[in-house]
């Protein structure tokens, strides 16, 4: 029911109750005296009556004490002479002629309204459809034909996952094609991958392509304040699915109810486990659910219960990963179809400059570019709008109004120059694209890299990465003989990387190829409240010593590079103080002009590429903002 009508009905009931109560109490006040006619005559004879109001056969009497009461009088011709004799004030009113319907309205209508309201709420309590007391009913939404449809043409960059789900649509459209050889239609498909990669979009595309009912629900919709509601909603969801078979049921963020059983404090969360148990039974129990395909999405597959992941429940587990350069190009073209772009916009160039972007990030990039172009009064989105929006998405707006001391600008210039030079002179480092000392977001300066997209990295690459991270700190120490707080983010990232190298990846000659990161996985409630370690205190001391040794070695390596090229560092800092921004190509020209014939060991960026920031520095005395890790 509409809230407006609910409020109106409530106030109507209150008003009628007030009318009924007033009528009851007013009548009670006038008839509270049980006096008969003989007693009334006695009072008149005793001079105890002050006033009489005659209304037909009814006498409204007021005594000398101002008490009022009502007396019904028979035909008595001696009454009027007696009243005049006793000098009683006599008044007369016409007989009240109230219609029958008014009597019914005043006396019976409020009671009828109360009975009607009671019947209404009782029916609400016994029925479903989102009404009162329908807690056990499923809240799944059936996709209508009138809603805006998403098709597979709107999905790009995840071709393998899209192909898997296109088969699901074919199963529903022509099941005999696949079952003629004894095959079984999959009962469930689990979509897993990082946030923003297009898992929910794939489900919406299935809803738009499949000519079958599509129910969508979130995992958190099964959770309620009452015990047993989650299991009841699971049962009702599959009952609806069976009635509309063949159909598709989509559960988004299934990790809300599908977490590992027995992982809660004190043995587990019983309510959540009841919901999960009911889901397991409905997916593959004694009762068959032919024609009902369950599709779920999650970005936490590591916390799901093993019973939920087995074949027969989720037969297919589709990984929706971050798109590569070709996938990003296709995604950008899909989003650019809705936006008028100029001829100079190249999706491939933008794709090269956005490694690590998810589909949601790319959509936000195009949207920010469109908003920026509209702000500038353009009719089309130019390439410069995309580049500026990319900077904004990564780093935030330029803080042009920020007042910066000249000393801080100088420190920032040497800091960023240290990062850039170490990266250019060490082998197996990412290509330097841009160095700037313009503050953006919470960063005082930025050194931009183009991370190479690959599945794994080698030990020498990681060691060079550690040296690059400490390049800014070393430059401050070498030039100013003092250190600042600007390297806080560098130290944090470098320490985490060194710990991974020693404890997880076995890149220590002293400790050997052993894993010492057990018990450090993502802890969720109850799986492991207290972290444990499977090694001794002596081994822990060796791990700490090895991490320290590795970081110090990379630190000294960066120091050696900067001491050998101190003149280039001074020149680079002067250029940054003058121009504020230096491109990677200009940096190479500066190095070659001061070191003719030198062979740079690191990668060189292409001229037409505009990569994203991969390294940023926080301003002095401010909390660092974590950057993207390639």
VENBEL-V269336 format. One record per pair of residues at least 24 apart in sequence whose C-alpha atoms are under 7 Angstrom apart, sorted by sequence separation. I is the first residue (numbers start at 1). J is the second residue. D is the distance in Angstrom with one decimal. If there is no record, write none. Layout:
i = <I;I>
j = <J;J>
d = <D;D>
This chain:
i = <365;413;365;412;469;325;325;420;280;284;331;335;365;419;466;284;416;283;332;416;213;335;416;219;412;429;214;215;216;217;218;219;412;428;37;212;213;214;215;216;217;218;219;322;36;37;212;213;214;215;216;217;218;219;323;429;33;35;37;220;322;428;429;51;52;53;54;55;169;219;345;30;31;50;51;52;53;54;55;56;219;342;344;345;426;30;31;47;49;50;51;52;53;54;55;56;341;342;344;30;55;340;341;342;399;169;340;341;398;399;254;398;399;228;231;254;255;260;397;398;227;231;234;247;248;249;250;251;252;253;254;259;260;261;396;397;230;234;246;247;248;249;250;251;252;253;255;259;260;395;396;423;502;245;246;247;248;249;250;251;252;258;259;395;422;155;231;242;245;258;459;499;255;419;422;498;242;419;241;419;152;418;419;498;150;151;418;150;416;151;415;418;150;151;415;149;415;414;415;414;411;142;143;142;143;142;141;142;172;140;141;140;141;140;139;139;474;470;474;20;20;467;471;466;467;470;20;467;468;463;467;17;136;16;135;137;138;136;137;138;136;140;138;199;137;138;195;188;189;190;191;192;193;194;187;188;189;190;191;192;193;187;188;189;190;191;192;192;199;197;190;197;187;188;189;197;187;188;189;190;191;192;193;187;188;189;190;191;192;193;194;187;188;189;190;191;192;193;489;186;191;489;487;486;486;486;486;485;489;422;485;488;489;422;437;436;438;437;436;437;436;435;436;435;434;435;434;433;434;418;433;417;432;417;417;161;161;161;414;413;197;198;450;158;196;197;449;450;196;197;413;449;196;413;448;449;450;158;448;449;157;447;448;449;410;448;447;158;446;447;157;446;156;157;431;445;446;430;431;433;445;157;429;430;431;432;443;444;156;157;427;428;429;431;443;444;156;425;426;427;443;444;424;425;426;442;443;425;442;424;433;423;451;154;442;442;394;353;352;353;354;353;354;352;353;265;349;264;265;263;264;263;264;263>
j = <389;437;390;437;494;351;352;447;308;312;359;363;393;447;494;313;445;313;362;446;244;366;447;251;444;461;247;248;249;250;251;252;445;461;71;246;247;248;249;250;251;252;253;356;71;72;247;248;249;250;251;252;253;254;358;464;69;71;73;256;358;464;465;88;89;90;91;92;206;256;382;68;69;88;89;90;91;92;93;94;257;380;382;383;464;69;70;86;88;89;90;91;92;93;94;95;380;381;383;70;95;380;381;382;439;210;381;382;439;440;296;440;441;271;274;297;298;303;440;441;271;275;278;291;292;293;294;295;296;297;298;303;304;305;440;441;275;279;291;292;293;294;295;296;297;298;300;304;305;440;441;468;547;291;292;293;294;295;296;297;298;304;305;441;468;202;278;289;292;305;507;547;304;468;471;547;292;469;292;471;205;471;472;551;204;205;472;205;472;208;472;475;208;209;473;208;475;475;476;476;476;213;214;214;215;215;215;216;246;215;216;216;217;217;217;221;558;555;559;106;107;554;558;554;555;558;110;557;558;554;558;110;229;110;229;232;233;232;233;234;233;237;236;297;236;237;299;293;294;295;296;297;298;299;293;294;295;296;297;298;299;294;295;296;297;298;299;301;320;320;314;321;312;313;314;322;313;314;315;316;317;318;319;314;315;316;317;318;319;320;321;315;316;317;318;319;320;321;617;315;320;618;617;617;618;619;620;620;624;558;621;624;626;561;576;576;580;580;580;581;581;581;582;582;582;583;583;583;584;569;584;569;584;572;573;318;319;320;573;573;358;359;611;320;358;359;611;612;359;360;576;612;360;577;612;613;614;323;613;614;323;613;614;615;577;615;615;327;615;616;327;616;327;328;602;616;617;602;603;605;617;330;602;603;604;605;616;617;330;331;601;602;603;605;617;618;331;600;601;602;618;619;600;601;602;618;619;602;619;602;611;602;630;334;624;625;613;609;609;610;611;611;612;611;612;525;609;525;526;525;526;526;527;527>
d = <6.2;6.1;6.2;6.4;6.4;5.6;6.2;6.8;6.5;6.3;6.7;6.4;6.8;7.0;5.7;6.0;6.8;5.6;6.5;6.7;6.7;6.9;6.0;6.0;7.0;6.4;5.9;6.2;6.0;6.2;5.3;5.8;6.3;5.2;6.5;6.5;4.9;4.9;4.7;4.7;5.1;4.7;5.4;6.8;6.5;6.9;5.3;6.4;6.0;6.0;6.1;6.4;6.2;4.8;6.6;6.3;5.8;6.9;6.3;5.8;5.5;6.8;6.5;5.6;6.2;6.1;6.0;6.0;6.9;5.3;6.2;6.7;6.0;5.5;4.6;5.2;4.6;4.7;4.9;6.8;6.0;5.7;6.8;4.9;6.5;5.4;6.0;6.6;6.6;6.3;6.1;6.2;5.5;6.2;5.8;4.9;5.0;5.8;6.2;6.2;5.2;5.2;4.6;5.3;5.6;5.5;6.3;6.2;6.0;5.7;6.2;4.5;6.9;6.7;6.1;6.3;6.3;5.8;5.6;6.7;6.3;4.3;6.7;6.3;5.9;6.2;5.9;6.3;5.6;5.5;5.9;5.3;5.2;6.4;5.7;5.8;5.1;6.2;4.2;5.2;4.9;4.8;4.7;4.7;5.1;4.8;6.6;4.4;4.0;5.7;4.6;5.6;6.6;5.2;5.7;6.5;6.0;6.1;5.6;6.7;6.9;5.4;5.4;5.6;5.5;7.0;5.6;6.7;5.9;6.1;6.8;6.2;6.2;5.5;6.0;5.9;6.7;6.7;6.3;4.5;5.4;4.7;5.2;6.9;5.9;4.4;4.7;4.8;5.9;5.3;4.0;5.2;5.3;5.8;6.6;5.0;5.9;6.1;6.1;6.6;6.8;6.9;5.6;5.7;6.4;4.6;5.4;6.6;6.9;5.7;5.3;5.3;6.5;4.7;6.8;6.8;7.0;6.1;5.9;6.6;7.0;4.8;5.7;6.1;5.8;6.9;6.4;6.5;7.0;6.5;5.2;6.2;5.1;5.5;6.3;6.9;4.5;4.9;5.2;6.9;5.1;7.0;5.5;6.2;5.9;5.3;6.2;5.5;6.4;5.9;6.0;5.8;7.0;5.3;5.0;4.5;4.8;4.9;4.5;5.1;5.1;6.2;5.6;6.4;5.8;6.4;5.4;6.5;6.8;6.3;6.1;6.5;6.4;5.6;5.2;6.0;5.9;4.2;6.2;6.2;6.1;6.3;5.6;6.5;5.6;4.8;4.7;5.0;5.1;4.8;6.6;6.4;6.6;5.8;6.0;6.1;5.9;5.4;6.7;5.7;6.6;6.9;6.8;6.3;5.6;5.8;5.0;5.5;5.6;6.2;6.3;6.6;6.6;6.3;6.9;7.0;6.3;5.4;5.5;6.6;4.2;5.7;6.3;5.1;5.7;6.3;4.3;5.8;5.2;6.9;4.2;6.3;5.3;6.3;6.2;6.1;7.0;6.3;5.4;5.1;5.3;6.4;5.2;6.7;5.7;5.1;6.8;6.5;5.8;6.6;6.0;6.8;4.8;6.5;6.5;5.7;6.9;6.6;4.2;5.1;5.6;6.9;5.4;6.9;6.9;5.8;5.5;6.7;6.4;5.9;3.5;4.5;6.6;6.1;6.7;6.5;6.0;7.0;4.9;6.6;5.7;5.8;5.4;6.2;5.4;7.0;6.4;6.1;5.7;5.8;4.7;5.5;6.7;5.6;5.2;5.5;5.2;6.0;6.1;4.7;4.0;4.2;6.6;6.1;6.1;5.9;5.2;6.5;6.5;5.4;6.7;7.0;5.7;6.5;7.0;6.3;6.9;6.3;6.5;5.0;6.2;3.5;5.7;6.6;5.4;6.7;5.9;5.6;4.6;6.6;4.0;4.5;6.5;4.3>
